[in-house]
Amino acid sequence: MADGGLKLELPADLSERLEAAAETAGKPVRDYATSLISDALDDDWAEDEARFAEYERTGESVSAEEALMRMRDSLVKRFKAKA
């Protein structure tokens, strides 16, 4: 990019997935990718840190399957909110 921004080359499979997701969202790939990256960088880690502190205190955790289901549900809500 002429303005000194970052250029990123993605593996073909990831690039295809990104293009498909951008098309589904009705956005140009560059805008869609920029939005995803910006959102990820803006995420507040306080909840994650609190959960880890709770785990260290109690030793209790959730299964990977439950954690992934929670993450999927959260992503679905975020995508719906952007639509």
PAZAPA-4460 file (N, C-alpha, C; in steps of 0.05 Angstrom, whole numbers, plus 32768, in hexadecimal, padded with zeros to 4 digits):
% residues 83
    n_x    n_y    n_z   ca_x   ca_y   ca_z    c_x    c_y    c_z   seq   type   mol
   8011   7FE9   8000   8000   8000   8000   8012   8019   8000     1      M     A
   800B   802C   7FF0   801B   8044   7FED   801C   8054   8007     2      A     A
   8009   8052   8018   8009   8062   8031   8019   8055   8047     3      D     A
   8028   8040   8042   8039   8034   8056   802B   801F   8066     4      G     A
   8013   8017   805F   8004   8003   806D   8010   7FE7   8069     5      G     A
   8005   7FD4   8077   800E   7FB9   8076   8002   7FAA   805E     6      L     A
   8013   7F9B   8051   8009   7F88   803C   800B   7F6D   8048     7      K     A
   7FF7   7F5D   8043   7FF6   7F42   804F   7FEE   7F2E   8039     8      L     A
   7FFE   7F19   8037   7FF8   7F04   8024   7FED   7EEC   8033     9      E     A
   7FD5   7EE4   802C   7FC8   7ECE   803A   7FCB   7EB4   802A    10      L     A
   7FCB   7E9D   8038   7FCA   7E84   8029   7FB1   7E82   8018    11      P     A
   7FB2   7E74   8003   7F9C   7E73   7FF0   7F81   7E6B   7FFD    12      A     A
   7F82   7E57   800E   7F69   7E4E   801B   7F5D   7E63   802D    13      D     A
   7F6D   7E71   803C   7F63   7E87   804D   7F59   7E9E   803C    14      L     A
   7F67   7EA4   8027   7F5F   7EB9   8015   7F44   7EB3   8008    15      S     A
   7F40   7E9B   8000   7F26   7E93   7FF5   7F0F   7E95   800A    16      E     A
   7F15   7E8E   8022   7F01   7E90   8038   7EFA   7EAD   803D    17      R     A
   7F0F   7EBE   803D   7F0B   7EDA   8042   7EFA   7EE7   802C    18      L     A
   7F00   7EE0   8013   7EF1   7EEA   7FFC   7ED4   7EE2   7FFE    19      E     A
   7ECF   7EC9   8005   7EB4   7EBF   8007   7EA5   7ECD   801D    20      A     A
   7EB2   7ED1   8034   7EA5   7EDF   804A   7E9F   7EFC   8043    21      A     A
   7EB1   7F09   8036   7EAD   7F25   802E   7E96   7F27   801A    22      A     A
   7E95   7F14   8007   7E7F   7F14   7FF4   7E64   7F10   8002    23      E     A
   7E64   7EFE   8015   7E4B   7EF9   8025   7E43   7F12   8034    24      T     A
   7E57   7F20   803F   7E51   7F39   804E   7E4B   7F50   803B    25      A     A
   7E50   7F4D   8021   7E4A   7F62   800E   7E5E   7F79   8010    26      G     A
   7E77   7F72   8017   7E8C   7F87   801A   7EA4   7F80   8009    27      K     A
   7EB3   7F94   8001   7ECC   7F8E   7FF3   7EDF   7F7F   8007    28      P     A
   7EEF   7F6D   7FFC   7F01   7F5D   800C   7F12   7F6E   801E    29      V     A
   7F1E   7F83   8013   7F30   7F93   8023   7F21   7FA0   803B    30      R     A
   7F0A   7FAB   8036   7EFA   7FB7   804C   7EF2   7FA2   8061    31      D     A
   7EEA   7F8B   8057   7EE2   7F76   8069   7EF9   7F6C   807B    32      Y     A
   7F10   7F67   806F   7F27   7F5E   807E   7F30   7F74   8092    33      A     A
   7F30   7F8D   8089   7F38   7FA3   809B   7F25   7FA4   80B3    34      T     A
   7F0C   7FA0   80AE   7EF8   7FA1   80C4   7EFD   7F8A   80D8    35      S     A
   7F02   7F72   80CD   7F07   7F5B   80DF   7F20   7F5F   80F0    36      L     A
   7F35   7F69   80E4   7F4E   7F6E   80F2   7F4A   7F84   8107    37      I     A
   7F3D   7F99   80FF   7F38   7FAF   8112   7F28   7FA6   812A    38      S     A
   7F13   7F96   8125   7F02   7F8C   813A   7F12   7F7A   814D    39      D     A
   7F23   7F69   8142   7F33   7F57   8152   7F47   7F67   8164    40      A     A
   7F52   7F7C   8158   7F66   7F8C   8168   7F58   7F9C   817D    41      L     A
   7F3F   7FA3   8179   7F30   7FB3   818C   7F24   7FA3   81A3    42      D     A
   7F24   7F88   81A0   7F18   7F77   81B4   7F23   7F7D   81D0    43      D     A
   7F12   7F7C   81E4   7F19   7F81   81FF   7F21   7F66   820C    44      D     A
   7F39   7F64   8216   7F43   7F4B   8221   7F3B   7F48   823E    45      W     A
   7F2D   7F5B   824A   7F26   7F5A   8266   7F17   7F40   826D    46      A     A
   7F03   7F39   825D   7EF4   7F21   8263   7F05   7F08   8262    47      E     A
   7F17   7F06   824E   7F29   7EEF   824D   7F3B   7EEE   8265    48      D     A
   7F46   7F05   826D   7F57   7F06   8284   7F48   7EFE   829E    49      E     A
   7F2F   7F07   82A0   7F1F   7F01   82B8   7F19   7EE3   82B8    50      A     A
   7F14   7ED7   82A1   7F0E   7EBA   82A1   7F27   7EAA   82A8    51      R     A
   7F3E   7EB3   829E   7F57   7EA5   82A5   7F5D   7EA8   82C3    52      F     A
   7F58   7EBF   82CE   7F5D   7EC3   82EB   7F4A   7EB0   82FB    53      A     A
   7F31   7EAE   82F2   7F1E   7E9C   82FF   7F27   7E7F   82FD    54      E     A
   7F32   7E78   82E6   7F3C   7E5C   82E3   7F54   7E58   82F6    55      Y     A
   7F66   7E6B   82F8   7F7C   7E68   830A   7F73   7E66   8327    56      E     A
   7F5E   7E74   832E   7F54   7E74   8349   7F45   7E59   834F    57      R     A
   7F35   7E4F   833C   7F24   7E38   8342   7F2D   7E1E   8335    58      T     A
   7F3C   7E20   831F   7F44   7E09   8310   7F2D   7DFE   82FF    59      G     A
   7F16   7E0B   82FF   7F00   7E03   82EE   7F02   7E0E   82D2    60      E     A
   7EFA   7DFE   82BF   7EFB   7E07   82A3   7EE3   7DFC   8294    61      S     A
   7EE1   7E04   827B   7ECC   7DF9   8269   7EDA   7DE8   8254    62      V     A
   7ECB   7DD6   8248   7ED7   7DC5   8233   7EDD   7DD6   821A    63      S     A
   7EEF   7DCC   820A   7EF6   7DDA   81F1   7EDD   7DDC   81E0    64      A     A
   7ECC   7DC7   81DF   7EB4   7DC7   81CF   7EA1   7DDE   81D8    65      E     A
   7E9D   7DE1   81F2   7E8C   7DF6   81FC   7E97   7E11   81F6    66      E     A
   7EB1   7E14   81FA   7EBE   7E2E   81F4   7EBB   7E35   81D6    67      A     A
   7EBF   7E21   81C5   7EBC   7E27   81A8   7E9F   7E2D   81A1    68      L     A
   7E8C   7E20   81AE   7E70   7E27   81A8   7E69   7E43   81B1    69      M     A
   7E74   7E4B   81C8   7E70   7E67   81D2   7E7C   7E7B   81BE    70      R     A
   7E94   7E74   81B4   7EA2   7E86   81A1   7E92   7E88   8187    71      M     A
   7E88   7E71   817E   7E78   7E71   8165   7E5F   7E82   8169    72      R     A
   7E51   7E7F   817F   7E39   7E8F   8184   7E3F   7EAD   8185    73      D     A
   7E56   7EB4   8191   7E5E   7ED0   8192   7E64   7EDB   8176    74      S     A
   7E72   7ECB   8166   7E78   7ED4   814B   7E5E   7ED7   813A    75      L     A
   7E4C   7EC5   813D   7E33   7EC7   812E   7E24   7EE1   8135    76      V     A
   7E23   7EE7   814F   7E17   7F00   8158   7E24   7F18   814C    77      K     A
   7E3F   7F18   814C   7E4E   7F2F   8141   7E49   7F32   8123    78      R     A
   7E49   7F1C   8115   7E44   7F1E   80F8   7E28   7F28   80F2    79      F     A
   7E14   7F1E   8101   7DF9   7F27   80FD   7DF6   7F45   8103    80      K     A
   7E05   7F4F   8117   7E03   7F6B   811F   7E0F   7F7D   8109    81      A     A
   7E22   7F72   80FA   7E2F   7F82   80E5   7E20   7F82   80CB    82      K     A
   7E0E   7F6F   80C8   7DFF   7F6C   80B0   7DEA   7F81   80AC    83      A     A
***
